[in-house]
Structures are given as structure tokens and as C-alpha cells.
Amino acid sequence: MKVGLFDHIEDGARPLTTLFDERLRFAEAADAAGFYCLHLAEHHATPLNMVPVPGVFLGALARATKRMRLGPLVYLLPLYSPLRLIEEICMLDHLSYGRLDVGVGRGVSPYELKYHKVEHDDSRDIFFDAYQCLDTGLATDLLTYKGKHYVYENVPIALRPLQQPHPPFWYASSNEIGSTWAGEQGLHYVTLGPTPFAKTNIEAFKTAYAKRGAPAQPKAEFPGGIVVGVQRHIFVADTDAEAHRYAKPAMDAHLTNINWLRTKHGVSGAGSLVSRLNTPRGATYEDCLADGTAISGSPQTVRAEIERQVKELGVNYLLAYLFLGTMSLADALRSLQLFSAEVMPHLAKL
């Protein structure tokens, strides 16, 4: 079992320069502690994400860290020119000395896509086309590709990635359709949501993957060469009470940011985000503790709950979300220290 980090780098109620500096310090500490990979989300026009151009921040992370792998989770492919993204991926792979992992997706929010003039109902088809073009272009020095949305003919690809044929692709899904597609493609995979909901998605992935039989790009450090992961918000302190002290305001602020665009546009009616995306989510910190999406307490409490969920879900990768909402850097670093020293060594044996 390996452990990675996930982050939106959301609005933290402090200057953006301070927020960025704190995240770089946190990444340096995570790198020293032995985390496997740091994954950045991509969102637009929302305080949920202060790095809507994740490649820029990944470039900084590439030089602030030495061992930990890095990557977007996910690049929203319908919002990119595949040709430009090929060049960005190649640059980041070299800046990180071959530590890049590339998550791809279509974008979960219809509002964010629509701001960029992409209709949500069209985004899956655009994503498939962009993914095939990206996969082709990263592995060649002369790109010819003809799809419904993207057409290139004899375009020189002057940049090539350090990892060959290209950095590994990941897919994050909150539904059975996307989970099945990821399994069919043999992509490294993570999901989220309440434990029963996540289990359904994981089973869909595993069923599709079993029919395929092999990963597209194996990772020897994972059983069978494939990543099967789940994301959890994790807060660790010396006592359960101390963890709850800082975790509740952090998680409640985070949930407000997650719902910011939904609130702005309204959540009722047939066209709302809630009705279109069947992803259950707790409304409060307490709800998230109850449904398993948040894990909080002393190292012993956190370890026991993670071990229980890992056994139930059958995952080999924990995507830990440790620094969120309005948390202070001091609380985040203390949580990281306790988690890495007193929880991670036990998870490595799972």
C-alpha cells in the first residue's frame, strides 16, 4: 500500500503569495516523509482552486521536491489544445527528471465547462478524442491525427517526454461509467465518495480491468502493476479532540468552496449540478466523518479507520487530502508529521 497527496490549493483566507509559499514548504516536507505522489486538481472560476493552471504550479513543485512524483488529477482535456498540452507535459516531465504522472478527465462541473464555451453533454466525446490525440502525440515525433474534434497533419513534435513512451496516465472517476472506461483502458485509477459509493465504483473498475488483463503502463511498485486508489480527507493530531478542533472549521470551509458554484447557480431544478451528477457528499464535517470520506483523530484512531476501509474497498493506494480549507501551515505540518511517522509505516505493510 502506498500513500499519495491530493490538493486543490483552495482559497485559504490569506494572500495568494503566502498560500503558495506554504504549499511549497508542505510539499518539501511530504517529499522528505516519503509520500509517493502529489496530485493537483484543476478547477476554474471558483475559490475551490487557486491553481487553475496546474502545470505552472507543478513546474515550481518539480524543483522544490526531489523524490515524490507529481501530476495533475486531472487535466481537463476539453479545455486544452492537445498539441499545446503535449508540449507542456514534455516540459514538466523533464523539469521533474521523469517524475510526472498525468491524470486526465473531462471535467466534473458543467458550470466551469460552460464558462469555457464547452457544453457538458458534449464533453465526454471531446475528452475521448483529446485523450486519443494526446496518447498518439506524446509517442511520436511527427503527429498526424484525425478525429471529430481535433485534426493534425504532419505536425513536428520537437519535444519528447523523458519517460518513454510517455508519463503514465491516471483517471479519476466518481461514477461507474468512468470507472468502467478506466478499467477498459488499463489506466491507473482513483475514486472518492462515501465508502459504499466508492466500493461500487472500484468494483466497476476491477470488473472492466479484469477483462482487459493488463495495465497500459505498468507500475512495478504496485501489485499487478496497476493503481487502485481512494481519496480521503485526513486530519491527525495528538488526540481525537485536538484533531476535531482544527478539522471541523477546515472541512466546513472546504465544503463551502466545493459548493460555491452550485450555490451561485442554484441547486434546484432539472438542470442543476446536483441532479446531473449523482455524487453524494456530506454537508458538514460530521457528515463526512460518518460516511467515511473524512478520517480524523489520533494516529491510532486514523490508522484503525484507514485499515478498515482499505480492507473493505480493496485498494492499494490512499490519496490523502491533508491540507485544506483555512488550515494553518502549522496544523498541516503537524498532521503530516504524525501521519507519516505513526500511520504510514503500518499502511506500507497492507
Residue pairs with C-beta under 8 A, 6 or more apart in sequence:
1 310
1 315
1 316
1 317
1 318
1 347
1 348
1 349
1 350
2 36
2 221
2 222
2 316
2 317
2 318
2 348
3 35
3 36
3 317
3 318
3 320
3 344
3 347
4 35
4 36
4 37
4 38
4 39
4 69
4 229
4 317
4 318
4 319
4 320
5 30
5 35
5 37
5 38
5 39
5 319
5 320
5 321
5 322
6 39
6 41
6 73
6 231
6 319
6 320
6 321
7 23
7 38
7 39
7 40
7 41
7 321
7 323
7 324
8 40
8 41
8 43
8 48
8 49
8 50
8 51
8 257
8 324
9 19
9 20
9 23
9 40
9 49
9 50
9 51
9 57
10 47
10 48
10 49
10 50
10 254
10 257
10 324
10 325
11 19
11 47
11 48
11 50
11 257
12 19
12 22
12 325
12 326
12 327
13 253
13 326
16 50
19 50
20 50
20 57
20 60
22 329
22 332
23 57
23 323
24 60
24 61
24 64
25 329
25 333
26 323
26 329
26 332
26 333
26 336
27 38
27 61
27 64
27 65
27 68
28 64
28 65
29 333
29 336
29 337
30 38
30 65
30 68
30 336
30 340
31 64
31 65
31 66
31 67
31 68
33 336
33 337
33 340
33 344
34 67
34 340
34 344
35 68
35 320
35 340
36 68
36 69
36 317
37 68
37 69
37 70
37 71
37 101
38 61
38 65
38 68
38 69
38 70
38 71
39 70
39 71
39 72
39 73
39 101
39 103
39 170
39 319
40 51
40 54
40 57
40 58
40 70
40 71
40 72
40 73
41 48
41 49
41 54
41 72
41 73
41 74
42 49
42 51
42 52
42 54
42 72
42 74
42 75
42 76
43 49
43 52
43 109
43 112
44 52
44 76
44 79
44 112
44 115
44 116
45 52
45 111
45 112
45 115
45 261
46 109
46 112
46 257
46 260
46 261
47 257
47 260
48 257
48 258
48 260
48 261
51 57
54 72
54 75
55 72
55 88
55 92
58 70
58 71
58 72
58 92
58 96
58 100
59 91
59 92
59 95
61 70
61 96
62 70
62 92
62 95
62 96
62 97
62 99
63 95
65 99
67 99
68 99
69 96
69 99
69 100
69 101
70 92
70 96
70 99
70 100
70 101
71 100
71 101
71 102
71 103
71 167
71 170
72 102
72 103
73 103
73 170
73 172
73 190
73 319
74 103
74 104
74 105
74 170
74 171
74 172
75 85
75 102
75 103
75 104
75 105
76 105
76 106
76 107
76 112
76 113
77 85
77 104
77 105
77 106
77 126
77 127
77 130
77 131
77 134
78 106
78 107
78 113
78 116
78 118
78 122
78 123
78 126
78 127
78 130
79 107
79 113
79 116
79 118
80 130
82 130
82 133
82 134
82 137
82 145
82 150
82 152
83 137
83 143
83 152
83 155
85 134
86 134
86 137
86 138
86 143
86 157
86 159
87 159
89 100
89 102
89 134
89 138
89 161
89 166
89 167
90 138
90 159
90 160
90 161
91 159
92 100
93 99
93 100
93 161
93 162
93 163
93 166
93 167
94 161
94 162
97 162
98 162
98 163
98 167
100 161
100 163
100 167
101 167
101 168
101 170
101 188
102 166
102 167
102 168
102 169
102 170
103 169
103 170
103 171
103 172
104 127
104 131
104 134
104 169
104 170
104 171
105 127
105 171
105 172
105 173
105 178
106 123
106 124
106 126
106 127
107 113
107 118
107 120
107 123
108 174
108 277
108 279
109 261
109 273
110 120
110 273
110 276
111 261
111 264
111 265
111 273
112 261
113 119
113 120
113 123
114 120
118 126
120 276
125 148
125 149
126 149
129 147
129 148
129 149
129 150
130 149
130 150
132 145
132 147
133 143
133 145
133 147
133 150
133 152
135 166
135 169
136 143
136 145
137 143
137 145
137 152
137 155
137 157
138 161
138 165
138 166
138 167
139 165
139 166
140 157
141 156
141 157
141 158
141 160
142 154
142 155
142 156
142 157
143 152
143 154
143 155
143 156
143 157
144 152
144 153
144 154
144 155
145 151
145 152
146 152
146 153
161 167
168 188
168 216
168 217
168 219
169 185
169 187
169 188
169 216
169 217
170 187
170 188
170 189
170 190
170 227
171 178
171 181
171 182
171 185
171 187
171 188
171 189
172 189
172 190
172 191
172 192
172 231
173 179
173 181
173 182
173 189
173 191
173 201
173 205
174 191
174 192
174 193
174 201
174 277
174 279
175 201
175 277
175 278
175 279
176 200
176 201
176 204
179 189
179 191
179 201
179 202
179 204
179 205
179 208
180 204
180 205
180 207
180 208
181 208
182 189
182 205
182 208
182 209
183 189
183 204
183 205
183 206
183 207
183 208
183 209
183 210
183 211
183 212
184 208
184 209
184 211
184 212
185 212
185 216
186 209
186 212
186 214
186 215
186 216
186 217
186 226
187 215
187 216
188 215
188 217
188 219
188 226
188 227
188 229
189 205
189 209
189 226
189 227
189 228
189 229
190 227
190 228
190 229
190 230
190 231
190 317
190 319
191 198
191 201
191 202
191 205
191 229
191 230
191 231
192 198
192 230
192 231
192 232
192 293
192 319
193 201
193 279
193 280
193 281
193 293
194 280
194 282
194 291
194 292
194 293
195 291
195 292
195 309
195 312
195 313
197 279
197 280
198 230
198 292
198 313
199 312
199 313
202 228
202 230
202 313
202 314
202 315
205 228
206 228
206 314
209 226
214 225
215 224
215 225
215 226
218 225
218 226
219 225
219 226
219 227
222 316
222 317
223 316
227 316
227 317
228 314
228 315
228 316
228 317
229 315
229 316
229 317
229 318
229 319
230 309
230 313
230 315
230 317
230 318
230 319
231 319
231 320
231 321
232 292
232 293
232 294
232 295
232 306
232 309
232 318
232 319
232 320
232 321
233 251
233 254
233 288
233 293
233 294
233 295
233 321
233 324
234 294
234 295
234 296
234 302
234 306
234 320
234 321
234 322
234 335
234 339
235 243
235 244
235 246
235 247
235 250
235 251
235 294
235 295
235 296
235 297
235 302
235 322
235 335
236 243
236 296
236 297
236 298
236 299
236 302
236 334
236 335
236 338
236 339
236 342
236 343
237 243
237 245
237 246
237 297
237 298
237 331
237 334
237 335
237 338
238 298
238 338
239 297
239 298
240 296
240 297
240 298
240 301
243 296
243 297
243 298
243 301
243 302
243 335
244 296
244 297
246 327
246 328
246 331
247 285
247 294
247 296
248 285
248 286
249 325
249 326
250 324
250 325
250 326
250 327
250 331
251 284
251 285
251 288
251 294
251 324
251 325
252 284
252 285
252 325
253 324
253 325
253 326
254 324
254 325
255 281
255 282
255 283
255 284
255 285
255 288
257 325
258 281
259 267
261 273
262 272
262 273
262 274
265 272
265 273
266 272
267 273
267 274
269 275
280 291
281 293
282 288
282 290
282 291
282 293
282 294
285 294
288 294
289 295
289 296
292 305
292 309
295 302
295 305
295 306
295 309
296 302
297 305
299 338
299 339
299 341
299 342
299 343
302 339
302 343
303 342
303 343
303 346
303 347
306 318
306 343
306 347
307 346
307 347
307 350
310 318
310 347
310 350
318 347
320 339
322 332
322 335
322 336
322 339
323 332
323 335
323 336
